[in-house]
């Protein structure tokens, strides 16, 4: 599949305009986007290409490591679902994963991406309109993400970036987390029992800068995915804000590591 993208986006990869492409995808297609990212990195270095230069929409089920090593200039939209390691080593760009409009189930109650997503990410943004599996954001050091729930060991060994979780997490959240911050929507009031407080601390969502972070990410998540959950939270913000927790490394307080406004979206 990457061969087709490289062929069809040749002009854009040479710095001549943008490419907007679409393809079906199956679970036999693994590490989709990695070769494209490699070509961009080889030609343009870490800077990559301007935002959205290579804009690819895929429909179906993606195999392992969808969007791995994504770099600035790439936007991959998957209408369907993906397996493990989405966004592995992601350095920039944008990954959007959402069910089809015809899906009759509640998106936020179902898993849309697998385990160990955003492993070792250093940049970029992932919007997932559904739940993730276990070990989401392990060793993330700069990626931003919105996801609608996740399994055990979320944000394990995280050192940077911002994660917004719009739903329940599994146990051992934030184990070994030494940087970045996470915002978790805890309507059921169970999160305090699921976070590992050895290295992190919990704060209510009160600081104006953090409130702005969450609202900005919510708005961008809705624009990217058309998530009904994001729309509901935004519409009922005054009643929902009190259910958010902020998770930061001990002693970090309200110090902001990265501003959401610095991310293109």
VOTIKE-935047 format. One line per 3 residues: number of its first residue (from 1); for each residue z, x, y of C-alpha. Coordinates in pm, 1 decimal, padded with zeros to 6 digits. Layout:
# residues N
NUM = Z,X,Y; ...;
This chain:
# residues 265
1 = 00000.0,00000.0,00000.0; 00073.0,00286.3,00238.9; -00280.7,00414.2,00179.4;
4 = -00417.1,00082.7,00308.5; -00190.6,00093.5,00612.7; -00289.8,00451.5,00691.5;
7 = -00657.6,00360.4,00662.7; -00636.7,00041.6,00869.9; -00413.0,00196.0,01137.4;
10 = -00611.6,00518.4,01173.9; -00701.8,00462.0,01540.7; -00343.7,00375.8,01636.8;
13 = -00215.1,00679.6,01449.9; -00453.9,00888.8,01658.3; -00301.8,00749.9,01977.2;
16 = -00575.5,00497.2,02045.5; -00411.5,00160.5,02098.1; -00203.2,-00045.5,01859.7;
19 = -00253.1,-00183.7,01509.4; -00134.2,-00528.3,01397.5; -00180.6,-00563.0,01021.8;
22 = -00075.7,-00791.2,00735.2; -00069.1,-00755.8,00355.9; 00086.5,-00913.7,00047.2;
25 = 00357.6,-00704.9,-00119.2; 00501.1,-00692.5,-00472.6; 00804.0,-00525.0,-00623.7;
28 = 00580.0,-00254.0,-00769.8; 00526.1,-00133.3,-00412.9; 00805.2,00116.4,-00350.6;
31 = 00900.5,00315.1,-00041.4; 00650.1,00119.2,00167.3; 00622.5,00275.3,00511.4;
34 = 00745.8,00622.8,00417.5; 00402.2,00787.7,00409.0; 00310.7,00624.7,00739.0;
37 = 00634.4,00756.3,00890.5; 00553.3,01101.6,00754.3; 00213.3,01106.2,00923.4;
40 = 00365.8,00996.0,01254.1; 00639.2,01260.2,01230.2; 00390.5,01534.3,01146.1;
43 = 00169.3,01450.9,01443.2; 00423.2,01347.6,01705.2; 00758.8,01485.3,01591.5;
46 = 01088.3,01301.8,01628.5; 00961.3,01118.7,01937.0; 00717.7,00923.2,01725.7;
49 = 00485.1,00667.6,01884.8; 00548.2,00400.5,02152.0; 00746.8,00096.3,02040.3;
52 = 00551.0,-00136.0,01809.5; 00238.0,00078.1,01782.4; 00207.7,00014.9,01407.6;
55 = 00305.3,-00351.1,01355.6; 00282.8,-00457.8,00990.7; 00371.6,-00796.2,00841.1;
58 = 00416.9,-00820.3,00464.5; 00471.1,-01128.1,00248.1; 00634.1,-01119.4,-00093.7;
61 = 00898.0,-00910.7,-00268.1; 00931.3,-00543.4,-00175.4; 01029.3,-00278.1,-00428.9;
64 = 01290.2,-00005.7,-00382.0; 01332.2,00172.3,-00047.9; 01133.6,-00061.6,00175.9;
67 = 01102.5,00098.8,00520.2; 01251.8,00430.8,00409.4; 01234.4,00702.1,00676.6;
70 = 01097.5,00453.2,00931.9; 01030.3,00623.4,01265.6; 00967.7,00526.8,01628.1;
73 = 00643.1,00337.3,01669.9; 00673.1,00137.9,01346.9; 00766.0,-00226.7,01304.7;
76 = 00768.2,-00361.2,00949.0; 00826.6,-00734.2,00905.8; 00887.6,-00858.9,00552.8;
79 = 00869.5,-01233.0,00490.7; 01033.7,-01256.3,00152.2; 01300.7,-01026.7,00010.4;
82 = 01360.7,-00662.4,-00073.6; 01534.4,-00454.2,-00338.9; 01781.2,-00165.2,-00288.9;
85 = 01776.1,00114.2,-00029.7; 01604.7,-00074.4,00253.7; 01581.3,00158.2,00553.7;
88 = 01703.6,00466.3,00364.6; 01698.6,00764.0,00601.2; 01564.2,00543.1,00880.3;
91 = 01522.9,00740.6,01203.1; 01368.7,00486.3,01440.4; 01147.3,00182.7,01465.1;
94 = 01226.5,-00169.4,01351.3; 01265.5,-00348.0,01017.6; 01270.7,-00729.2,01009.6;
97 = 01338.7,-00917.1,00685.8; 01352.2,-01294.4,00664.0; 01268.8,-01578.9,00424.0;
100 = 00956.2,-01786.6,00475.2; 00968.0,-02090.5,00700.6; 00918.0,-02309.3,00394.1;
103 = 01242.0,-02188.3,00231.9; 01474.1,-02486.0,00186.1; 01796.3,-02294.3,00113.8;
106 = 02052.9,-02176.0,00367.7; 01939.7,-01823.1,00451.6; 02286.4,-01687.4,00533.3;
109 = 02426.5,-01794.5,00196.0; 02170.3,-01600.9,-00007.0; 02102.2,-01232.0,-00066.0;
112 = 01780.4,-01107.9,00093.0; 01819.1,-00729.5,00054.5; 01980.0,-00520.8,-00219.5;
115 = 02238.3,-00244.1,-00236.9; 02284.5,00074.8,-00032.0; 02063.3,-00032.6,00257.4;
118 = 02048.6,00192.0,00567.3; 02182.9,00480.2,00359.7; 02190.6,00787.1,00583.8;
121 = 02009.9,00615.6,00871.5; 02004.1,00807.5,01198.9; 01830.9,00550.5,01421.0;
124 = 01621.0,00237.4,01436.0; 01712.2,-00129.8,01398.9; 01729.1,-00359.8,01095.1;
127 = 01742.1,-00738.3,01128.0; 01807.7,-00917.0,00797.1; 01825.1,-01298.3,00794.8;
130 = 02038.7,-01324.4,00483.8; 02305.1,-01134.6,00293.9; 02296.3,-00772.3,00178.2;
133 = 02437.3,-00624.7,-00142.4; 02700.3,-00354.0,-00178.1; 02744.3,-00029.6,00016.9;
136 = 02553.8,-00148.9,00321.1; 02529.5,00119.0,00591.7; 02674.2,00403.4,00383.3;
139 = 02664.7,00726.1,00587.7; 02484.7,00548.3,00869.3; 02498.4,00777.3,01170.1;
142 = 02286.5,00603.1,01430.0; 02111.7,00292.1,01301.8; 02174.9,-00054.1,01445.4;
145 = 02169.6,-00365.0,01228.6; 02231.8,-00738.1,01210.1; 02295.6,-00884.9,00865.0;
148 = 02440.1,-01222.8,00765.6; 02697.5,-01109.0,00509.7; 02737.3,-00825.2,00261.0;
151 = 02912.0,-00706.0,-00055.0; 03177.8,-00442.2,-00122.0; 03213.4,-00104.7,00054.0;
154 = 03026.6,-00195.8,00374.7; 02995.0,00080.0,00637.3; 03139.3,00336.6,00397.3;
157 = 03151.1,00688.5,00552.4; 02974.0,00557.0,00862.8; 02966.5,00808.9,01149.0;
160 = 02763.4,00632.2,01418.1; 02554.8,00329.9,01510.8; 02642.0,-00037.5,01543.5;
163 = 02659.4,-00300.9,01269.1; 02686.4,-00674.9,01332.6; 02785.4,-00879.1,01026.2;
166 = 02750.2,-01256.2,01069.0; 02944.9,-01355.9,00763.1; 03183.6,-01255.5,00487.5;
169 = 03210.2,-00900.5,00357.4; 03333.2,-00771.9,00023.6; 03636.9,-00549.8,-00022.7;
172 = 03691.6,-00194.2,00106.6; 03497.3,-00236.1,00430.5; 03498.9,00073.5,00651.8;
175 = 03632.8,00319.1,00394.3; 03589.3,00672.0,00530.1; 03435.5,00539.3,00854.3;
178 = 03475.4,00800.3,01130.8; 03225.6,00686.7,01394.5; 03022.8,00399.5,01532.4;
181 = 03147.5,00043.8,01536.2; 03109.3,-00279.4,01347.0; 03145.0,-00639.9,01457.0;
184 = 03228.7,-00893.9,01186.3; 03223.7,-01273.3,01212.6; 03528.8,-01393.2,01017.4;
187 = 03531.7,-01773.1,01023.1; 03740.1,-01791.9,00705.5; 04006.5,-01552.2,00835.0;
190 = 03988.8,-01327.6,00528.3; 03850.2,-01004.2,00673.3; 04188.5,-00841.6,00740.5;
193 = 04247.5,-00831.0,00365.1; 03905.8,-00678.9,00293.5; 03892.4,-00392.7,00541.9;
196 = 04019.6,-00046.2,00447.7; 04254.1,00045.9,00732.7; 04307.2,00409.8,00635.4;
199 = 04071.3,00541.9,00904.6; 03976.9,00234.6,01111.6; 04150.1,-00023.6,01325.4;
202 = 04075.1,-00385.9,01410.8; 04045.8,-00537.3,01756.7; 03958.9,-00887.8,01874.4;
205 = 03624.8,-00917.3,02052.2; 03753.1,-00910.2,02410.1; 03597.0,-00616.0,02595.6;
208 = 03304.8,-00731.7,02811.5; 03090.5,-00441.4,02692.7; 03144.7,-00530.2,02327.7;
211 = 03082.4,-00899.3,02394.5; 02755.1,-00798.2,02557.5; 02668.3,-00585.2,02253.6;
214 = 02718.7,-00875.8,02015.3; 02530.7,-01129.2,02225.3; 02239.7,-00892.1,02280.9;
217 = 02209.9,-00818.2,01909.4; 02238.8,-01189.6,01828.2; 01959.8,-01276.6,02070.0;
220 = 01734.4,-01005.0,01933.0; 01814.6,-01109.3,01576.6; 01714.0,-01467.7,01655.7;
223 = 01393.4,-01360.4,01829.2; 01301.3,-01135.0,01536.3; 01394.3,-01363.8,01246.2;
226 = 01437.1,-01718.6,01385.2; 01773.0,-01725.6,01203.4; 01945.6,-02063.8,01221.2;
229 = 02280.5,-01889.3,01188.2; 02215.1,-01670.2,01492.1; 02107.3,-01976.8,01690.6;
232 = 02422.4,-02163.7,01587.6; 02650.3,-01876.8,01691.7; 02475.1,-01840.2,02027.3;
235 = 02476.0,-02214.6,02092.4; 02847.7,-02241.6,02011.5; 02950.8,-01905.7,02153.0;
238 = 03264.6,-02026.8,02331.2; 03401.9,-02165.2,02005.1; 03281.3,-01876.0,01786.6;
241 = 03374.9,-01563.8,01983.7; 03740.0,-01581.0,01871.6; 03632.5,-01537.8,01506.9;
244 = 03482.6,-01190.7,01563.7; 03655.3,-00863.4,01479.5; 03558.7,-00522.6,01611.2;
247 = 03606.5,-00233.0,01367.9; 03631.6,00118.2,01511.5; 03772.0,00452.8,01393.8;
250 = 04140.5,00497.3,01468.2; 04197.7,00600.5,01828.0; 03851.1,00503.3,01941.4;
253 = 03986.9,00208.6,02138.5; 03726.7,00055.7,02365.5; 03524.5,00373.4,02409.5;
256 = 03158.7,00285.6,02359.9; 02958.2,00534.5,02153.7; 02616.4,00378.9,02193.1;
259 = 02489.0,00104.2,02419.7; 02278.2,-00168.6,02264.8; 02074.1,-00179.0,02585.7;
262 = 01945.5,00169.2,02504.4; 01763.1,00029.0,02200.6; 01414.5,-00105.9,02248.4;
265 = 01379.4,-00454.7,02112.6;
